[in-house]
Amino acid sequence: MRMGAKRSVGLISVLAVALIGSALTDMGNECNMAGFYAELGCTALPGAADNSTVCPDAYTCPKLHPDPSMCYYRGVPYKDRSMIPQAEVKNPCSLACQCSVSGKPSFDCAAVDCVETFDDMQQECIKTYDLESCCSTGTVCGKDAVAALKTCEVDGKTYREGEAFEPKNSRKTCICTAQWNGTIDDSASCRDINCGLEIHYQDKLCQNCAPIFLGSDSVCPIAFTCPTNKSIVIRGLNLRGVSSQCVFWNMTLSVGDEVTVDEECTKCTCNVPPFVSCTKKIACNE
């Protein structure tokens, strides 16, 4: 939801009496905010662990939008109607991204429409992918043909040659190849996942809205949520003693605080400042 500069946001602070167990942040899960902050050029504050399973306590981020008449991507300013070089985008699903400053600066990209075909004979089929392609590049059908493909064992699952997968705690996307050696450092089989945060959510980032992740293991946010005049801050327990705070539009939250949002089945918390982060349940009855 976009909000005008003059619109005020009501802030109601509610003191919550919470059990210590529920106040603890789940730092044992993959730190999806680490990839989020890395893509924005933010730096982990000194003294905090920075790996795939433990989040730093907080980050410091550069000013993402110093000039409102320009678009910004990875610190580089773009004038109205100028395009980001495709080599800099590093995401095959974001093509021909052009700056637009009509209203709030944002990038408009060409839509990638993946047309998938289905086998009329209902044979056993798998779709195959290329590392630098957004859509599937082929199909292998037939029990014998599929069985003849090489396989890759990753995180307890078996992938056939040409299938795509994302190894846990890696923030990479990989393709199973005949040469797969089981390491994600192989540039011929894996590449870093680029969520295109500044391309697709530039206005939301500038408004200090919160990224929404689907479940606890997702790498890229599925959307952003912004506060409304009904948003309520629920004060929690800052058990880690982190002094940095989160900013949610014009609200300030301490680590452990939650804020209510309009999205169903979504919990938004100040876990790793300066952004509030949200997790949406995969199923509402979980």
N, C-alpha and C positions, 0 to 999 in steps of 0.2 A: 504494500500500500504506500503510495507516494503522499507526502504530507507537505503542505505549504509552510513557508518559513515563519508565518505569523501564527500558525496553529499551535496552541498550547497543549501540552500533554500532562494529564493529571497524574501526579505521583502520590500514591498512598502507601506509606510504609507500614507494614504489619509485622509485629514481633511474633515469630513462630517458635513455639516450643516443640523442638524436634528431638528425636532419639539420635544419639551419636552415630549409630550405625547408618541411619538414613541420611545423615549430613555428610558422611564421607563421600568424596567424589570417587568414581570408579576409575582410578588411574591404572588399573591392571589391564584394561582394554587397550586396543591400538589407539595411539594418540592421533586422532584424525585432525586435530588442530595444528599439529606440527607441520603437515603438508600445506595446510591453509596459510599459515604464517610464512612459510618458506616461499610460497608462490607470490606473496605480497612484498617480499624483500624485508621482512621483519627479522629481528635478531633476538635470540633467547637471552634473558638476563643472566648475568654471571652467577655461577654457583649452582645452577640447576642441571639435572641430567637432561640430555637431549638425544633420545634414541627412539626406536619404533614402539616401545612399550610403555615408557614413562615420559609424561609430559614435563617440560620445564615449568617452573612456577608461573612465569609470565614472560611476555615479549615486549619489545619496544619497536614501534613501526614508523616508517618514514611518513611524511605528509603525502597522502595518496592523491590529492587533487589541489595543488597550490593555486592554479589559475582556473576559475570557473568557465572561461571561454575556450578551454582546450580539453581534449580527451587525453587520458594517460594510460600507458601500458608499460609495466615494468620500469617505471621512472622516466620513460620517454614521452614528451608531449606530442600530440597530433592535432593539427588544425582541422577545421570543419572540412569534410569530404576527403581527407587524406586517409590512406589505407595502411594498415600494419603489414609489413612484408611477411609473406606466408612462412618463411623460414623462422621468423621470430614467434609466430603463433604456437608452433609445436603441438598442434592438435588437429588431426585430419578431419574432425567433424566441424571445425570452425574455419570457414573459407571466405575469402574476400571481405574481411572485416574493415568497415569504413567508419570513421568518426562522424558523428552528427551532433551539432550543438544547438539544435532547435529545442528549446526548453532546457532540460538538464542534459549535460554532455553524456553521450553513450555511444557504444559501437553497434552497428548493424552488420550482421553477417549473412551470407547466402545460406539459404536453407538446404540442408543435405537430406535428401529423401531416399532412404534405403528401400528399394523394391525387392522384396524377398519372394522367390518362386518356390512352389511346393510340388513335390512329385505326385503326379496323379495316380500312380500305381501303389502309393503308400508303402514304398520300399523303406528300408532302414537307411536314413540319410544323415549326414552331418554337414554343417556349413563350415567353410574354411575361410581364413582371414589372412590378410597381409598386415605387417606391423605398421605400415604407414597409410593404411586405408581405413576409412570410417565404417564402411559397410562390408559385408562378406564378399569375397572375390570369387567364390566357387562353391560347388557342392559335390560331395562324394556319396554316391548311393549304391545300395546293394550290400548284402551281408558279407560277401566275400571281399568286395573292394574295401569296405570299412575295416574288416579284420586284417587286411594286408598293410594297413597304415602303421607307422611307428607310433609308439605311445610315450607319454611323459607322466611320471608319478609326482604329483605336487600336492602337499597338504592333505595326504590321504585320499586324493581323487586321481582318477585316470583320465587323461586327455589324449585325443587322437591327433595325429599330425595335421596341422592347419587350424586346430581349435585355439581359441583365445582364453586366457585365464589371468587372474590377478593374484599373485602369491600373497599370503597373509603378511601383514606388517611390512610391506615392501614399498607401497605407493608406486608400483610399476604395473604395466600391462605387458603380457608376454604371449608369444605364439609358440605352440608346440612344434618343434622341427625335428628332423631326423638327426640333427647335430646337437640337440639339447643336452647340456651337460649338468643340468641341475642347479646352475648358479644364475642369479638375476643380474649379474654384472656383464653378461654376454650381450653386447649391443646389437648383435644380429638377431637375437630372439626377444629382447625386452627393451622397453623405453619407459621413461618417466611419465607418470600421468599428469597432464596439465589440465586443470579444471576450467581454465579460462575465466577466473573470478572477475578480473577487471574488465574483461570483454563483455560478459553477460550480466554482471551485477554491479557495474561501476556506480550507479546512482545509489544503490543500497549500501555499498561500502562507505560512500561519502556521508550517508545519513546515520552511520553507526548502527545499522540494523544487524540482526543476528543470523548467521548461517544455520540452516536446518539440515541435519544429517539423518539419513534413514537407517535406523538401527545403530549399533555401537561400532560396527566395523567398516562403515562406508568411508571412502576417501574423499569424494567430492560432495559438496552440499547439493541437495535437490532443489533448494529454494532459499530465500531469505524471508525473515519476518520482521516487521517494524512495529513499534508500539502504537497503541491507540489511546484515546482518553479513558479507556477502561482498564488499561494495564496497571497491575498491582505488583509492587515489589514485596516479596516475602523474605524477611531477614533470616539468615541461617547462621551456621557456626563456621568460622574461619579456622578450622582445626590445623591447617598448615601454617598459619601465621603469616600469610602473604600480604605485604603492604600495598602492592599494586591493585588498582581497581578497574572494573569494566565500565565502559560507557555504552549505554543503549539509548540512542537519540540524545535527549537531554537528561537522562537518568544516570545516576552513578551507583554502582553495586560493588560490594565487597565480595571476595571469594567465599563461596558457600551460599550466597543469596540467590534466590530464584525470582523470575518475573513471569507473570501470566500473559499469555498471548491468545489470539483468536483461533489459531490452528488447533484442530482436534488432535488428541493423543500425542501432544508435543510438549516436552519439558525443556524449559530454557533456564540455564544456570550460568552464573559467573564462575567458571572453573579455571580458565587460563586467560587472564587479561592480556590485551585491553578489550577484546570482543566477547560479548555474551555468546554462548553456543547452545544450540538446541538439538535434541534428539527426538525424532518422531518414531513411534512404535510401528513396526512392520504390520502388526495386527492390533486393532484397538482393544481386543479382549485379552491381550497379554498381561 
